[in-house]
Amino acid sequence: MPDRCVSDSESPLLSLERAVQEILSRVRPVQGREQVAIDLAGGRVLAEDLHSPIDSPPFANAAMDGYALRSCDTDTVPAILRPIGTSWAGRPYRGTVAPGHCVRIFTGAALPDGTDAVVMQEEAAHEQDRIILSRRVASQEFVRAAGRDLSSGQRALARGKRLSSIDVGLIAGLGFSEVTVYRRVRAAVLSTGDELRPPGSALEFGEIYDGNRFAVKSLLSALGVEITDLGALADDPTTLRDTLTEASRSSDVMITIGGASVGDADHLVPVLHTLGRVDLWKVAIKPGKPFAFGQIGASYVFGLPGNPVSAIVTFLQIVRPALLQIMGAEYETALRLRARAGARIVKSAGRMEFQRALFTADGDGTFTAIPLAGQEADRLVPLAAANCLLRLPADSLGVEAGEPVTIEPLINYI
């Protein structure tokens, strides 16, 4: 790939799709694996296919409270049956049910030998020691067959699956107490800027609190990444070079915030060019154009812009897909919905744009999205108030009220 570390006027802007494709073509999944207890498996990535060691469910059982019976005994109605016992969940009826008999059964209880159906208790008239049924009961009615969810040996979950809470329940229900996952990705995070101060400290004139680093760390935590916080660095190329050199020895990924543009205090791209390589620089999105990606040794470097909204948007749109691949996870396409614009949306051609918006569901199930005031890249409050991003193509010249628009719900990410 040609060196993209050239002047701003000479460097072409990559489309978002091209930037993501190029990064995904370069990053490789971690190789280490480990066994973790299932109560620690949520959010981890399966390192091998998981096959069921048992039939699930392991036995035929009742889907309703009622009576287990032989369906053929109801071919003639009214059918009169004699109850001979009870099958409880965990305490099954052990005998075999002969013609003309039935067993009281509760939901989840094993179906007794000889029976093939369950009739709901509401449909059974109980008179003294007899059960009277006024309709024919079909074979397998209200019966959960053994192995109907999974057969023994069947694949339950595929390698690369990032485990949800539901997956953890499935794994536990198959009897596993541990599962094999990829090791956690190790990410070092730093922000740059002479003006940055840690939350909780006093501010002098011209200083601001370093909020971006904490937002990025929270996004990384949601992905289950192991984080090393390198703090906020001064705008000094030597300090940046030394810090990245040291961090590259122990980190799979390094994420910097700020210093990726072309100002006199923006040192990331020259330092990255010196220490390793610059694979791409500047992406045709708004907010977030001054984004850089490269590598130092075996460590991938993602340079986020310093404006708060730009840093978050580039993380969500570019860094997150790359991290998932490095984690060994299967590709996750962001949920995108079609909505109609609830107000006129202003945009210039040239870059794909992500505007902050609120969407609601109308009575007919149609989504309506309204852009929020304050779309500048430094204004975090509108993003905090938003529940979606408006995804506006590079060639769009804006959207009139009532016209269709694509939205990405923020519940995808945060």
N, C-alpha and C positions, 0 to 999 in steps of 0.2 A: 504494500500500500504506500502511496506517496506520502511524504512527510507533510503533515497538516500544520506544523508549527511555523506558519508564515504570517505575514502581516494581515491585519483585519481586512484591508481592502482587497487583498489577493486571495484570501481563503474563501472558497465556496461554502455556503451553508448546506449541511446535509439535512435531508428531510428526516423527520422523526422515525419513519419506518426504516429508512436506510441506516440510520444511526443504531437503532436497536438490532437490526439484522447483523451489522458488522460486529457489534459487541458480542452478540450471542455466538457468532462464528468463531470468536477468539477465546471466550471463557470456558473453562473445563470444570466438571464437577469434582468436588473433593473425593478422595478415595478411601479415607479411613472409615471404619465401621465400629459400632459398639452395640452391646446389649443394654437395653434400658428397661426398667420396670414399667409395666403398662400405665401406672398412675403418673409416670413422667413422660409418656410418649406423645402427648398432645402437641401438635405443631412440628414434630420431628418428621423426617422423610424416610420412608421404608427403603432399605438397601437391598432387599430381595423380595421376590414374590412370596406372598403368604397364602399357604394352602390349608384348607380346613382339615384337622385331624379326625373329625367326627361328622356324622350326619347332623344337620341342624334344621329342625329340632331332632334330637336323638331318638325320639319315639313318637308315634301317632298320639295326639292329645286333643282334648276338647277345646273348641273355640267358644263355648257357651256353658253356662250352668244348665243342667238338665238331666237327661237319662241316656246312657249309652245302650244301644240295642242292635239287634240284627235287622237290617232294613227289610229283609224278606218276610219278617214276621208282621210287617204292616201292609202286605200286598192286599189283604182283605181288611176293610174298615167297617165298623170300629174294631181296632185291634186292642186286645186285652193282654197285658203283660204283668208278670209278677216281679217286683224288685227283690233282689237277693243280696244286696250289699252296697257299698259306697266306695268310689274311687276319688281320693283327695289328691291335690297337688303335693307330690313328695311322699304320699302314702297310697300307692296304687292298689286296686283290687287284684288279688293274686290268682283268683280262679278263672275258669273258662265259662263263658255265658252260654247256656244251652238254649235251644229253641223255646220261645214263649217266655223268656225271662229278660230282665234288664237290670242295669246298675245305676244308682244315683251317681252323678259325676259333676265335678266342678271345673271351671275354666283352668286349663293348663294341666289337668290330671291326665295320666296315661289312659289310653283307651284299652279296656279289658280285652283279653283274648276272646275271640268269637264274635265280637261286635264290629260294626263298620259304619256306624252313624250315631249322631247325637240329636235328640229332639229337645228343643228349648223347654224349660220347666213351665213356661207360661202356656204351652200348648198341650200339656199333659194334665189330665184330670185324675186326681188321686182319690180313690174310694177304698177305704179300709186297707187291704193289702194288695190292691190292684192299681195299675196305671192304665188309663183308657185313652187311646189316641183316635182322633176323628179324621185323620188324613194319612195318606201314604208318606213315609219318610224315605228320601232318596239315599242311596249308598253314598258315603263320604260327606253327608250333610253335616256341617259344623264340626268337621274333623280337619285338624292340621296334620297333614301327612308327614311321616318321618323324612327328613332331608329335603323338605320342600323349599327351604331357604338356601341351603348348601348341602351338597353331597360330600361324603368323605373323600378327600383328595382334590376337590375342586378348588380352583383359585378364588380366594376371598378378596384379596387386595393386591394390586400390582406394584412392583418396584417403582419408586419415584412418587408414590402417593404421599402427599403431605397430610399427616393424620389429623383428622378432625375429632371432636368429642364423640361423634357418632361412630367413627372408625374405632376409637378406643373401646367403646361399648361392644362393638362387633368382635374385636379381638379378644376381649375378656370373656365374652359369651362363648367363644370357641375353646376356652380353657387355657389360653396362653397367659403366663404371668410375666413374660418378657418378650421383647421384640427386637429384631435387628434393624438398626437405623444408621444412616450416615452420621459421621461426627458433625458437631456444630461448626459452622463457618466462623472463622475468627476475623473480626473487623476492627480496625483502628479508626477512630474518628477524631478529627481536629477541625477547629475553625481558625481563621486568620483575620487579623485586624488590630491595629494599635488602639482602636476605639472600644474594644470589647472588654467587658468586665463581667465577673460571675454574678449570678443572681444572689441577692443577700448582701452584696457589698454596697458601699456608698458611691454614687456617681459624681464625677467632676464634670464641669462644663465640656461638652464635645464628646462625652462617652455614652455608650449604650450598653444595655445588658445583652449577653450572648444567649439569645433564645434559640437560634437555629440549631445549635449543637444538640440541645435537649430534644427538639422536635425530631431530628434525625435519629438520635438514640432510641426514642420511643418507637419510631417506625421499624428500626432494626430489632428491637425487643419483640415486637409483634410477629416477626418472622423467626424468632428463636435463635437469633445470631448472638454469638459470644462477643461482647463489646469490650474494647480497651479505649478508655477516654484519654486522649492526649491533650485535652484542654484547648485553650485559645492561645495561639502564637502571635507574636508581634509580626508586623510586615517587614520581615528581614529574610532575605534569600538564604543566608547561611544557616539560620535557625531552622528554616523550613527544610533545607537539604539534609541537615543532620538528623532531624526528626523523622523524615520519610525514610532515610537510609536505615536507621535503627528499627523502625516499625516494620519495614519490609521483610526483615529476617524472621518475624514471628506471626505475621498477619497474612491471611488469604486475600484480604481486601483492605484498602485504605480509602477512606472517604474524607475529602477535604471540603470545607465550606468557605467560599470567598477566595479572592485572589486568582480567579480563572479568566478574568477579562484582559483588557489590553492597557490598563492604566499603569502609571509609574509604580504603584504599590502592588501590582498584580504579578506575583512571582511564580505561580504554580507551573504554568506551561514551560517557561525557560528551565526551571529546576527539573521538571519531569523529563524534558528533552535531554538534559545533561546526565541524569541518573539512569534513565532507561529509555523508554520510547513514548511518543505521542501518537496514538492510533487515530484519534479524531478530536476535533476541536471546533466548537460552535455548531449549533443545531438550529434548524429553522423552526423554532417554536417560540411562542410568547405566552407567558413569561419563561425565560430560561435559556436564551441564546448562548451565553458564555459557559457552556458545559464542556468539560474535557474528559477524555478517557485515555489511559495508557497503562504501562506496566513497568514495575521496577523489580527485577529478578522474577520470582514466581508470584509476586503480589500485584493484583490488579488495582489501579488507581482510578477513582471516580472524583472528578473535580466539580463540585456543585457551585452554582452562582451564590453570591452573598445576599441578595435580596431574599427575604423570608419566603414569599410565595414562589419565587423562582426555584429556590432550593427544594421546596417540598414537591412542586410539580415535576421537576426533573428527576427527583428520587422516585416518585410514583411511576412515571412514564418510562424511564430508562434504567435506573439502577435496580428497581425491584425485580423486573423480569430477569436481569442478569444475575442477581443474587439467588433467585429461585433455581436457575440453572446450575449455579455453583453449588448450591445445597443438594443437588441431585434430584430436584423435584421435577415432575412432569410440567409441561408448559401450561400456564393458567392464562386464559384470555379474560381480560377485564370485562365485566358485565357492562354492556352498552344498551341503552334503551332509546326508542324513538319517542320524542315528545313534540309538542307544539310550543312555539315561542309565545310567552304570555305578554311580551313587550318587544319593541324593536331592539335588535342587537346590533351594535355598531362594531365594525371590524374593517381593517385595511387588508388588502391582498399582500401576499408574500410569505407569511409564516403561518403554520398551524397554530391556532390559539385555543387556550384553555381558560374560559371565563368562569368565575364563581357564580353559582346560581342556587336557587331554591326550586325544587320541583314538588308538585302535589299531584295526587290522583283525582281526576274528576269523577262525577257520578257514573259516567259511562265507561270508566276504566282507562280513559285517555290521560296521559301525563302532560302537565303543563309546566314549563320551566321559565322562571323569571330571573334575568341577570341582576346581581346585586350592585349597588352603587359602590364605587371605590375599587376599580379593577387594576390599580397600579400595583406593581410587583412588590412594593415595600409595605403594603397594607394587609396585615395578617388578620385583622378583625373580620373583614368580609369573608375570608376563607373559613374562619372559625364558625361563622354563621351559616355557611353554605352546607347543603347536603348533596351537591353534585357539581361536576365540572361540565360546562358546555364544551363539546369537542367540535371546533369550527375548522374546516379544511383550509389549507393554505390559500387556495384560490377564491375563497368566499369573500364577498364584499359586504357581508352583513346579512341579517335575517329580519324580515318584516314580521310584525305580530301576526300570529296565526299560522305561520309557515313551519314546516317540520325542521327539527334539529335533533342532533344526537347528544345524549347525556351519559356521563359515567357517574353512577352513584358513589359517593365517597365511602359508603359502607363496604365497598370492595377492598379498601385499604386500611382503614383506621379503626 
